[in-house]
């Protein structure tokens, strides 16, 4: 069928996915001159005429359900049509792979990355539930991870719209049995909590590399869903109690969407959510316990749930390692996080406050308002050198950084050194002014700008950081900032700065007029490292996206001239 024209408009390319219900093709829309994905419902070839009508109704229901959901984590459906007696769905195509593919290829997913993926799936589900749509088939194969870092929930093919009973037949169980909630197996009406159960089972599969309830047959699998607890996860780390909360048998006992998002956000930060412990089963079990398809006799007085061990063994990072289109031809989210190293537990007393403060610090780059910033202009004329991609300043033979001026330096001659009250110094243009924040405690910050915040440099100094890994800290901040309009990660990667581990994060978004006097496309860069004294320094620069070439050169000059506190 390759090369065939469907509906006089869509030219089929290669097949990019297939399943029991149909195939997904890469295709070219010859009217709008764009590449799309088309799902062909091949099941229509093998059913009766009456069932074909039902299948077509379901297909239209899928398109209608997806169209009702307005969220960046839900794939866009462009069209639904009938061709050669069977339905076709036209969707956007973004390169990537499914979570199921990631687990299959790399055995399991790092728990913090899994929590981040879960956050986006949960947000998609909240948007769907708000629109009156239940997904009813959340599973790893329907969670898509795009090469550009997005996460999308796909395939609303068996979604049910609230108040619409025409698509499914009475008594019919639809969905993948591994991920069916107990109430659905029992024949009860599903609700939002049923989708949350499926998300919990999906996250279990992601971190453990196996489905929590799969047995030797669909019947024994459904029996396990109703009667048994999931086996204790070995690799879930801080995500373990969250999964347990989602997998409570009673839908009323599961957390609501708001609490669920809070729990996932904490796990994504590498912190074990204390509130999740309330959902962990603690009843004692004296009967047989099933592990896989084998029964073991329980010990009287032994709890069914024991404390979860830390993450061990190999883990898979997903995101930029993904290549090729997803199995369903849809988009998806987030680059490989690498190992995360949260800070000492004893610092939790103020850790959350500092995390929030740092989010605000980065958020100031978004809605500059009264915050101050670095002007994005070529103050050094043609004398500025290109940016140092490693972020590593030149050093003298003694190992101390140079000021970046003179031959080979990237600091313009007309810049002057500023000794900041926070204990650091750096070179800046003469007309930049500083604005301080009345910060208290261990986190302090200062802003510089010549134009009231249209272009901004913010320096944050944290003397008791929550993380000893700057890359992990930036990943945490990204999770909290991905709600920005049109957010897109450009890069988030590890590096070395002044012989210390560092991380560089670049991203773009669209600032809104209601948030800032400088709306429009913007781009930011953040450079974070921890000094030998244990102080975390984060240098953040933001400006209009059109100014990026100049911004990048200026940021290189700032890093070249930077001097941290020495006493």
N, C-alpha and C positions, 0 to 999 in steps of 0.2 A: 504493500500500500504506500510505500515511501514515494513521495512526489505527487501523490494524489491530492486533488483540490476538493476540500470539504466545504459544502454550503456556498460554493462559488467564491470563497474568500480565503480559507486557511489552507496553505500548502504544507502537507505533512513532511516532516524530516525523519530523524531516527527515533526509535523507541527508547524512552528513558526510564520506564518503569512498567511493571505489570503485576497483576494479582488475580484473585479469584473472580473479582467483579469486572475487571477490565484492564485496559492498557493506557499508558500516558505517553503522548507523542510530543516531541519538540516540533513546532510548526511556525510558519511565517504568515503573519497577517498581511495580505497583499493590499488591503485597503488603507490601513494605518502604518504600514511598513515597519512592523515591530515583530519581535520574536515572542511567542506565547507557548503555553503548555495546554494541550487538549487531552482531556480524559475521555476515552471511548468506552462505553459500557458494553463490553462484549457479552455479558451475561444475557443480554436481550436475544442473542442468537439461539439460546438453548432453553428458553422458557415458552410457555403457552402464550397465546394471544392475550388472554386475560391477565396473565402475570406481566406481560410486556407493558400493559397499561399501568400496572402498579409500579413497575420499574421506572417508567417515564415520569410518573407522579413523584416518585422518590427523588429522581434527578432534579426535577424542577424545584422540589422542596429543598434540596441541598443548595441550589443556587439562591433560592429565596431566603433561606436561613443565613447564608454567608452575607448576602446583600444587606441584611438587617443589622449586621454587626459592624460598627465603626471603630476599628482598632488596628494599630500597626502590626500587631502580632497575629492577625488573621489574614490569610491569603485573599487577594482580590479576585473575584469572579467577574470576568468580562461579559460572558455570554453563555446561554444554554440553547441548544438547537437539536433538531432531529434530522438525521441523515441516514439513508439506507435502512430505515425502519428501526433505528436504535438511537438513544440519546447521547449527546456529546456535551461536555462542559469545557468552556474556554477560560483559562486562568492566566494570571501573570506567571512568568518563569524567572526564577532566580537560582543561580547555581549554588549547589551545596549537597547535603546528604541528610538522611533522617537520623534520629537518635538511635533507632534500631540498627542502622548501618554502622554507626559509631561504636556501639557496644559490640557488634559482631566482629568488627575489624580490630578493635583495641581492647577487648575483654571487659573493661568497665570504665566508668567516668569518675574523675575526681569529685568528691562530695561537694566541695564548694561550687564547682562548675555546675554540678547537677542541681544544686539549690538555685543558682542563677537561672538556669534553664526553667526550673519549676516556677520561679517568679513570673517569667514571661508567659508561660502556659496558664498560670493562675489568672494573670491580668486578661488574657484572651477569654478565659472562661467567665470572668466577672462581666466583661463586656457582653458576652453572649447571653448570660443569664439576665442581665439588665434589659436586653432586647427580647427576652422571653424565649430564648433558644437553649435547649439542652444539647450538648454534643453527643453523649451516649456512646462514644467509641474512642475515648482518650487512651492512647497506647504509644509505645516508642515509635512505631511506624508512622504515626500521624503527628509527631513532633519533629519539625524540620529545622536544620541548622545550616544557615547560609554561609557562604564563604566570606561575606562582608560582616559577619558577626551577629546577624539577627536571629531570633527564635520565632517561629510561627507555628501555630496549631492549625492543622489542615483537616480536610476530609470531613465535612459536615454531612456526608451522604446518608447517615441514618439519624441525623439530628431531628429532634421533634420540636416544632414550634408550639408554644403554649396555646392551647385552645384549638389546635388543629389535629384531629384524630383520623384524618382520611389517608394518611400515608402508611401507617402500620396497622396490622390486623390484630384483633383481639387475641390475647394469649401468646403472641409471637415474641420471642426473646431475640433481640438483635444486639450486635456488638461482639467483641472478642471475649471468649469465656474467661481467659486469664485475668481480665481486667474488669469484669462485671462486679458491681457492688452486691453484697449479700441480699439487700432488699429487692434488687432486680431479679436475682436468681429465684427468690421466693415468689415472684410474680407481682410485687407491689409496684405502685407508680414511682418512677424515679424522680429525683429532684436535684437541685444544685449539689447537695452533699454526695450524690452518686457520682458526679463528675470528679469531685474531690477525692473520693476513694480511688477512682481509676488513676488520678494523678499520683496518689501515694504508691500504688502498685507500679506505675511507670518509673518513678524515682527509685524504688527498690531495685527494679530491673537494671536501671542505669548504673547504680553504684555496686551492685552485686554480680551483674552479668548474667542473671537468670531471673525468670519470673517467680514471684513469691508463692504462687498457688498452683503452678502447672504440675499436673500428674500424668498418668499414662493414657488417659482418655478424657474427652470433654465432660463426661458424667462425673468421674472422680475429681476432676478439676473443680467443677461447680460445687461438689460436696465439700471440698477443702475450703472454698471461699466462704461457705456458710458455717462450717463447723470448726475449722482449725485456725490457729493463729499463724501468721507468717513466721518462718524461721528467723532467729536472731541474725540481723545483718552483721557481717564481719568487717566491711569496708566503708560503712556509711559515716563514721566519725560524727561530727556535730549534726548531721542530717538524720541520724537514726531515730531520735525521739520525735522528730517532725513526721517522718514516715509512719511511725507508730500511731501518732495522733490522727493522721489521715485514714488509717486502716482500722479504725474502731468499727466494730460490727454494727453498732447502733448508729444510724445516721444523725440522730439528735445529739450524740456524744462527740461528734467530730467538730473541730473548730469552724467558726464561720469564716467568710472570705477575708475579712479584715484581720482577724487573728492569724489566719493561715499565712497571709502576706507578711505579717510581722515575724512569724516563726521562720519563714524561708529567708527573709532578709538577714536575720541574725545568723542563720546557718551559712549563708553566702559570705558573711564576714569572717567565717571560721570560728564563730562562737556557738557554744551549745546553748540553745534556747531554754532557759529555766522554766518558762511557762509551759513548755511542751511536756515536761515530766508529769504534769497532772493528767495527761492523756495516756500515759504508759500503763498497760495492765499490770496489776500487782497481786491479783488473786493467786492463791496457791493451788497447785494442780497435783492430784494424786493418781490420775488415770493414765492411760497410754498417750504418748506424745508422738505425733507423726513428723518424721524428717524425710522429705521427699515422699517416696512410696513405702517407707519402712516404718513400722510401729515400734516405739521404745517405751518401756514402762517408766512412768514418772516416779519421782521420789517424794513421799509425803513431806509437806512443808517446804517444797522447793518452788520458788516463784516462777511463773511462766515467763516473766520478763526480767532479765538481769541487766546490770549496767553495761552499756555499749563500750567496746574497746576503741582505742584510737585507730585511725586509718593505717592499714598496713598493706603490704603487697603492692603489685603493680596497679597503677591507675591510668586512665586514658584522659587526655585533654582534648577537647573538641573545639572546633571553630576554624582557625586558619589551616588546620591540618586537613579539613574537609576539601575534597575536590570533586568536580563534576556536579551534575544536577542532582537534586534530591529525587528519591524514588518516585515521588508523586509530581515532580516538576514544580514544587512551590518553594517559596523562600524560607529563611530561618535565622539564629543568633549568637555572637560572642566568640572572641578568639581564645586560644589556649592559655589558661591561666598559669600553668606551671605549679609547682608545689607552693602551698601557702603556709606562712609561719606566723600565726597570731601572736600578739604580745603576751606578757605574763598575766596570769589570771588575777593576780593581786591588784592589777590596775583597773579592774572593771568598775570600781566605784565611780570613776569619772570618765571611763573610756567612752561610754556612749555619748556623753556630752561633748567630748573632744571630737568624736567622729562627726557628730552633727555640726559642730563648729567648722570643721574642715569642709564639710559639704557646703556650708554657707560660704566658706572662703572661695571654693570653686564656683559656686552659684553666682557669686558677684561678677564672675566673668560673663555670666549669661545675661543678667539684667543689671547692667552697670549702675544705673541710677546715679546716686551721689558718690558712688565709689570712684576711685581715681585710677588712671591707667597709662600705659606706655604708648606714646604716639607711634603709629605705624608709618613712618616716612623715612626716606633715605637720607638721614642727617649727615651721614659720612660721605655723601656723593659717591663717586666711583672708586673711592679708596677702600670701601668695605670688602672684606674677603667673604667668600661663601661660608655657609654654616658648617660647623664641625659636627658631622653626623653622629659621632660617638658621645658628644657632650663633654669631652675631656679637654680641660684647659692645658696650655703649655706650662711646663714647669722649669724652674731653674735647676742647676745641678744639685742644689741642696734639697730639692723636692718641693719647695714652696711654689705656689702659682705665681706666674708673672702677671702684670696688669693688662697684658694683651695689646699694649701699644708698641709702636715701632715696627721694623721689618717683620713681616710674617704674622703680625697681630691682626685681630679682627675688630679691635676697639677704635672708633674714629678719633682723630687727634683732638677734636673740639669737645669731646665728652669730658666731664669732670667727675672725680671720685666723691661719693657721698658716704659719710660715716653714719649709719643708721642707729637710732637709739636702741634697737633690739640687739645690737652687738655685731652686726655684719656690715660690710661695706661693698660697694660696687660702683662702676662707672655708669653715668647717665648723661643725657643732654642737659645743658644748663637751665633750660626753661621748664623742666619737669618739676612738679611740686609733690610733696608728700602729704598724705592724709592718714592719721593713725586711728585705730579702733580702741575703744576702752575695754580691752580683753582682760579677763581675770584668769588666774590659775596658770596652767602650764603651756597653754597655747596663746601665742600672740601673733599679730600680723600687721603689716604696713603696706599701703598702696602708693603707687606713683603714677602720675598722668599729667599731660599738658592740656588736656581738653575735656576735663570733667568726667572722664570714664569711657569715652568712646573707644579709646585705646587704653589698655590697663595692664600694669604689672603689679601683681600681688605676691608678697613674700610672707609665708607662714612659718613660724618657728615653734616647734613643740618639744619641750624639754623632757616630756615623759610620754613618748609615742605609744599608741596601742599596738603597733606592728613593728617587728624588727626586720621586715621585708618590704621595701618601698613598692615593689611590683604588686605584692598582695594588697597593699593599702590602696593603690590606684585602682585595682580591680574592684575593691569594695566601693570606692567612690563612684566608679562607673555604673555599678548596679543601681545606685541611688539617683544618678543623673540621666539615665536612659529614657526617662519620660519626656525629655525635651522634644520639642517639635522638630521633626526631621533629623533627630540625632543620628550621627554616623561616625563610627570610630575610623580614624585614619591609620593610627598605629598605637599600640600599647606594648612596649617591649622592655626587656631588661637591658642594662648597660653598665658601664663603669665610669665613675666620675671621681677624680682625685683619689684613685685607688680604692674607692668605696663602691659597693653595689648601689646601683641607681635604677631608675625607671623613667621612661619618657612616654607620655600619653598625648596624642594629638586627636582632636575630634572637631566636627562641625555640627552646626544646628541652625535653626531659624529663630531669631529673637522676635518676640511679639511686642507690639506697640503698648500693650497694657502692662508689660513688665519693665520696659526700658525706654528712655528717650532716643535710643539708637537701634531701632528695629531693622530686621533684615538678616541675610545670611552672615554668619560669623564663624570664626575659626579660633581655636585655642590650643595652647601647648602647655603641658605641665611637666616639670622636671623635679623629681624627688630623690633625696638620698639621706642617709643617716651618718652623721659624723662619728669620728672615733670616740667622742665624748658622749655619744648616745642621743644627740639632739637631731630631730628630724627637720630638715629644711625642704620646703616645697616652693618652687618658683613657678608662678602661673602667669601666662601672658595671653591676652585676648584682643581681638579687633575684627573689623569687617573682613569677610573672606577675601574680598578683592585685594586687600593689602597684604596677603600672606607672604609673598616673596620678600617684601621689606621686613615684615615681622620676623620671619625666620632668620634673616641676617642679624637683626637687632638682638634677638634672643641668644644667638651664638655669642654676640659681643658681651651680653650680660653674664653668661656663664663663664666666658673667658676672664672677665675682670672680677668675678665674685670672690670675696674673702669672708670666711665664716668667723664666728666668735673665737677668740684665742684665749680668753681668760674668764 
